[in-house]
Amino acid sequence: MDTLYPHLLMAADMKLRIVRVGNSRGIRLPKALLDEARVGPDAEFDARVTPDGILLAPARTVRLGWAEAAARAHADGDDALITTPAPAFDRSEWSW
């Protein structure tokens, strides 16, 4: 069993067949597989070609967790505006 994902119980690899979906092709993923991987009905995935084949991974959410981190920083009083003087490089190299 894979120790990184202890909730995954499938012991054997599955063979899946490519099917026609309109003018495209697709792979039907069995509901049991999706349930076991905790994939919801509207899940989005990033796909990439690797030396071993096609890798599907949950789509990365941009700025995931930023709101919670900002709330924690505010609660800790760590969200004050930094007002240190600009370094000499900024004063001489940039036009403001």
Z-matrix of the N, CA and C atoms (Angstrom, degrees):
N
C 1 1.455
C 2 1.528 1 108.37
N 3 1.313 2 115.96 1 145.01
C 4 1.452 3 122.32 2 -179.97
C 5 1.527 4 108.56 3 -75.50
N 6 1.335 5 117.63 4 119.31
C 7 1.464 6 120.02 5 -176.08
C 8 1.524 7 112.20 6 -75.82
N 9 1.345 8 118.26 7 -18.02
C 10 1.465 9 119.35 8 177.25
C 11 1.523 10 111.55 9 -72.50
N 12 1.329 11 116.48 10 -29.89
C 13 1.457 12 121.62 11 -177.20
C 14 1.526 13 109.13 12 -128.56
N 15 1.323 14 116.96 13 74.11
C 16 1.466 15 119.10 14 -174.60
C 17 1.521 16 113.88 15 -64.17
N 18 1.349 17 117.91 16 -18.72
C 19 1.462 18 119.52 17 -179.93
C 20 1.528 19 112.14 18 -76.79
N 21 1.347 20 117.87 19 -11.99
C 22 1.457 21 120.61 20 179.53
C 23 1.516 22 109.38 21 -82.01
N 24 1.312 23 116.06 22 124.10
C 25 1.456 24 120.38 23 -173.13
C 26 1.519 25 114.02 24 -110.22
N 27 1.347 26 118.64 25 -15.01
C 28 1.463 27 120.43 26 -175.60
C 29 1.525 28 109.73 27 -61.72
N 30 1.310 29 115.62 28 125.27
C 31 1.456 30 120.29 29 -176.20
C 32 1.520 31 111.86 30 -88.20
N 33 1.321 32 118.82 31 -26.34
C 34 1.457 33 121.08 32 -174.39
C 35 1.524 34 110.44 33 -116.86
N 36 1.338 35 115.08 34 151.50
C 37 1.453 36 120.00 35 172.23
C 38 1.523 37 108.69 36 -68.31
N 39 1.329 38 115.78 37 154.72
C 40 1.455 39 120.39 38 177.89
C 41 1.510 40 109.30 39 -109.04
N 42 1.307 41 116.13 40 144.78
C 43 1.458 42 120.76 41 171.35
C 44 1.518 43 106.61 42 -99.99
N 45 1.322 44 115.34 43 125.46
C 46 1.455 45 120.90 44 179.61
C 47 1.518 46 108.52 45 -118.96
N 48 1.312 47 116.05 46 151.00
C 49 1.456 48 121.45 47 -177.21
C 50 1.526 49 109.53 48 -110.30
N 51 1.325 50 115.41 49 141.94
C 52 1.464 51 120.87 50 176.20
C 53 1.527 52 107.53 51 -74.93
N 54 1.341 53 116.00 52 134.04
C 55 1.466 54 121.56 53 -179.13
C 56 1.526 55 109.44 54 -122.39
N 57 1.319 56 115.41 55 157.22
C 58 1.461 57 121.16 56 177.54
C 59 1.526 58 109.04 57 -80.08
N 60 1.325 59 116.10 58 131.96
C 61 1.464 60 122.50 59 176.78
C 62 1.530 61 105.58 60 -130.32
N 63 1.327 62 116.54 61 92.13
C 64 1.464 63 119.72 62 -174.07
C 65 1.520 64 109.06 63 64.71
N 66 1.341 65 115.97 64 -128.37
C 67 1.465 66 120.28 65 177.48
C 68 1.519 67 111.82 66 -89.20
N 69 1.314 68 117.68 67 0.42
C 70 1.463 69 122.11 68 -177.68
C 71 1.523 70 109.90 69 -107.10
N 72 1.305 71 114.98 70 -173.28
C 73 1.459 72 121.71 71 174.74
C 74 1.518 73 107.53 72 -127.32
N 75 1.301 74 116.49 73 155.60
C 76 1.452 75 120.59 74 -179.96
C 77 1.509 76 110.99 75 -150.25
N 78 1.300 77 114.41 76 175.16
C 79 1.461 78 121.76 77 175.88
C 80 1.519 79 106.54 78 -127.28
N 81 1.309 80 116.57 79 127.23
C 82 1.465 81 120.85 80 175.87
C 83 1.518 82 108.10 81 -83.65
N 84 1.307 83 115.50 82 125.82
C 85 1.464 84 120.56 83 178.16
C 86 1.524 85 108.03 84 -102.36
N 87 1.313 86 117.80 85 123.97
C 88 1.464 87 120.64 86 -179.37
C 89 1.531 88 111.72 87 -59.67
N 90 1.321 89 115.79 88 143.28
C 91 1.456 90 121.57 89 -179.29
C 92 1.527 91 111.18 90 -56.08
N 93 1.307 92 117.30 91 -38.88
C 94 1.474 93 120.27 92 179.93
C 95 1.525 94 110.47 93 -60.62
N 96 1.317 95 117.23 94 -39.86
C 97 1.460 96 121.47 95 178.51
C 98 1.527 97 110.54 96 -65.63
N 99 1.329 98 116.22 97 -45.09
C 100 1.468 99 120.39 98 179.11
C 101 1.523 100 111.31 99 -64.34
N 102 1.328 101 117.00 100 -41.92
C 103 1.463 102 120.78 101 178.07
C 104 1.526 103 110.74 102 -61.83
N 105 1.321 104 115.35 103 -44.38
C 106 1.455 105 119.56 104 -177.58
C 107 1.528 106 111.84 105 -65.91
N 108 1.329 107 116.05 106 -33.34
C 109 1.463 108 120.63 107 178.97
C 110 1.528 109 111.63 108 -87.10
N 111 1.321 110 116.68 109 2.51
C 112 1.468 111 123.14 110 179.56
C 113 1.525 112 111.63 111 57.28
N 114 1.320 113 115.04 112 47.01
C 115 1.465 114 121.69 113 178.85
C 116 1.520 115 107.85 114 -100.74
N 117 1.326 116 116.48 115 123.50
C 118 1.453 117 122.09 116 -179.91
C 119 1.518 118 112.03 117 -79.41
N 120 1.338 119 116.85 118 170.88
C 121 1.464 120 121.24 119 -174.50
C 122 1.532 121 114.12 120 -66.72
N 123 1.311 122 119.25 121 -27.04
C 124 1.466 123 121.57 122 -178.39
C 125 1.522 124 112.07 123 -111.40
N 126 1.319 125 117.21 124 24.99
C 127 1.464 126 121.50 125 -176.83
C 128 1.529 127 110.42 126 -64.24
N 129 1.329 128 114.99 127 144.77
C 130 1.458 129 121.12 128 175.20
C 131 1.525 130 108.06 129 -112.37
N 132 1.331 131 115.12 130 147.86
C 133 1.446 132 120.96 131 -177.66
C 134 1.512 133 110.97 132 -129.44
N 135 1.325 134 115.60 133 149.81
C 136 1.453 135 121.99 134 167.17
C 137 1.526 136 105.19 135 -94.07
N 138 1.331 137 116.75 136 137.35
C 139 1.460 138 121.12 137 178.50
C 140 1.515 139 108.66 138 -120.13
N 141 1.328 140 115.33 139 140.56
C 142 1.461 141 119.06 140 177.92
C 143 1.523 142 108.71 141 -149.35
N 144 1.317 143 114.15 142 147.68
C 145 1.456 144 120.73 143 177.53
C 146 1.521 145 107.80 144 -86.37
N 147 1.321 146 116.18 145 130.45
C 148 1.459 147 122.68 146 177.77
C 149 1.526 148 107.85 147 -122.03
N 150 1.327 149 117.93 148 169.69
C 151 1.477 150 119.08 149 176.20
C 152 1.527 151 112.78 150 -58.78
N 153 1.345 152 116.92 151 -23.86
C 154 1.463 153 120.41 152 -178.71
C 155 1.520 154 113.62 153 -91.79
N 156 1.331 155 118.51 154 -8.81
C 157 1.456 156 120.59 155 -178.49
C 158 1.507 157 110.80 156 142.34
N 159 1.312 158 116.26 157 -144.35
C 160 1.466 159 122.79 158 179.72
C 161 1.524 160 108.10 159 -104.08
N 162 1.313 161 115.99 160 127.40
C 163 1.457 162 121.28 161 179.60
C 164 1.521 163 108.93 162 -106.06
N 165 1.324 164 116.51 163 125.83
C 166 1.458 165 122.67 164 173.32
C 167 1.513 166 107.57 165 -106.82
N 168 1.324 167 115.93 166 132.23
C 169 1.460 168 120.74 167 178.32
C 170 1.514 169 108.08 168 -138.66
N 171 1.328 170 117.69 169 150.47
C 172 1.458 171 119.00 170 177.46
C 173 1.527 172 109.79 171 -52.65
N 174 1.334 173 115.60 172 137.86
C 175 1.460 174 119.91 173 -179.99
C 176 1.513 175 109.50 174 -60.99
N 177 1.321 176 115.23 175 135.43
C 178 1.461 177 119.53 176 177.98
C 179 1.519 178 108.74 177 -76.04
N 180 1.298 179 115.42 178 132.74
C 181 1.447 180 120.93 179 178.74
C 182 1.522 181 108.51 180 -92.18
N 183 1.319 182 115.93 181 122.54
C 184 1.457 183 120.37 182 -179.72
C 185 1.522 184 109.35 183 -63.76
N 186 1.303 185 115.34 184 134.20
C 187 1.466 186 123.25 185 177.72
C 188 1.527 187 113.08 186 61.14
N 189 1.311 188 116.75 187 28.68
C 190 1.456 189 121.08 188 178.46
C 191 1.527 190 109.60 189 -59.76
N 192 1.314 191 117.42 190 124.84
C 193 1.453 192 122.37 191 177.01
C 194 1.522 193 114.88 192 87.70
N 195 1.334 194 117.71 193 -3.31
C 196 1.464 195 119.27 194 -178.26
C 197 1.525 196 112.14 195 -64.33
N 198 1.315 197 118.29 196 -40.73
C 199 1.465 198 120.88 197 -178.72
C 200 1.524 199 110.63 198 -61.92
N 201 1.323 200 116.94 199 -42.78
C 202 1.461 201 120.79 200 179.56
C 203 1.527 202 110.51 201 -66.65
N 204 1.337 203 116.95 202 -40.01
C 205 1.465 204 120.45 203 179.04
C 206 1.523 205 110.65 204 -64.98
N 207 1.329 206 117.39 205 -39.84
C 208 1.463 207 120.82 206 178.20
C 209 1.522 208 110.52 207 -65.60
N 210 1.332 209 117.38 208 -39.64
C 211 1.466 210 120.65 209 178.58
C 212 1.533 211 110.46 210 -64.54
N 213 1.350 212 117.11 211 -40.78
C 214 1.467 213 119.91 212 177.72
C 215 1.523 214 110.79 213 -64.99
N 216 1.338 215 117.39 214 -42.18
C 217 1.467 216 120.80 215 179.47
C 218 1.523 217 109.99 216 -62.11
N 219 1.325 218 116.98 217 -41.02
C 220 1.464 219 120.39 218 178.78
C 221 1.530 220 110.48 219 -65.01
N 222 1.327 221 115.86 220 -44.57
C 223 1.471 222 119.84 221 179.88
C 224 1.524 223 111.08 222 -61.92
N 225 1.336 224 116.89 223 -33.00
C 226 1.465 225 121.53 224 179.76
C 227 1.527 226 112.54 225 -86.30
N 228 1.348 227 116.84 226 0.39
C 229 1.458 228 120.09 227 -178.30
C 230 1.524 229 112.82 228 70.96
N 231 1.306 230 116.16 229 24.54
C 232 1.465 231 120.90 230 -175.77
C 233 1.521 232 111.64 231 -109.18
N 234 1.335 233 116.69 232 35.60
C 235 1.458 234 119.28 233 -178.73
C 236 1.529 235 112.23 234 -126.81
N 237 1.327 236 116.29 235 23.31
C 238 1.467 237 119.72 236 179.77
C 239 1.528 238 109.83 237 -72.56
N 240 1.318 239 115.33 238 149.06
C 241 1.451 240 121.60 239 177.35
C 242 1.526 241 109.52 240 -66.30
N 243 1.303 242 116.53 241 132.33
C 244 1.465 243 120.95 242 178.86
C 245 1.522 244 107.56 243 -81.63
N 246 1.315 245 115.76 244 121.56
C 247 1.468 246 119.08 245 -174.62
C 248 1.520 247 112.01 246 -118.82
N 249 1.305 248 117.45 247 28.74
C 250 1.462 249 119.26 248 178.22
C 251 1.527 250 108.94 249 -69.60
N 252 1.322 251 117.48 250 149.92
C 253 1.457 252 119.52 251 179.95
C 254 1.527 253 111.26 252 -62.16
N 255 1.318 254 115.31 253 149.33
C 256 1.460 255 119.92 254 178.86
C 257 1.519 256 109.58 255 -67.57
N 258 1.331 257 117.57 256 144.41
C 259 1.465 258 119.58 257 176.99
C 260 1.528 259 110.28 258 -66.28
N 261 1.331 260 115.49 259 161.46
C 262 1.465 261 121.12 260 -177.80
C 263 1.526 262 110.99 261 -55.10
N 264 1.327 263 117.29 262 -37.95
C 265 1.462 264 120.27 263 179.78
C 266 1.519 265 110.59 264 -56.84
N 267 1.344 266 116.45 265 -45.88
C 268 1.464 267 119.72 266 -179.64
C 269 1.529 268 111.56 267 -63.51
N 270 1.301 269 117.49 268 -37.56
C 271 1.464 270 119.95 269 -178.39
C 272 1.524 271 112.41 270 -71.00
N 273 1.355 272 117.04 271 -32.40
C 274 1.460 273 118.98 272 -175.76
C 275 1.524 274 113.85 273 -96.46
N 276 1.317 275 118.44 274 -26.94
C 277 1.465 276 120.53 275 -173.06
C 278 1.514 277 114.38 276 -98.49
N 279 1.309 278 118.54 277 -15.70
C 280 1.458 279 120.85 278 -175.82
C 281 1.515 280 110.86 279 -113.20
N 282 1.316 281 116.00 280 144.53
C 283 1.466 282 121.12 281 172.54
C 284 1.512 283 108.47 282 -99.78
N 285 1.315 284 116.46 283 128.20
C 286 1.461 285 120.68 284 -178.37
C 287 1.481 286 111.34 285 -110.26
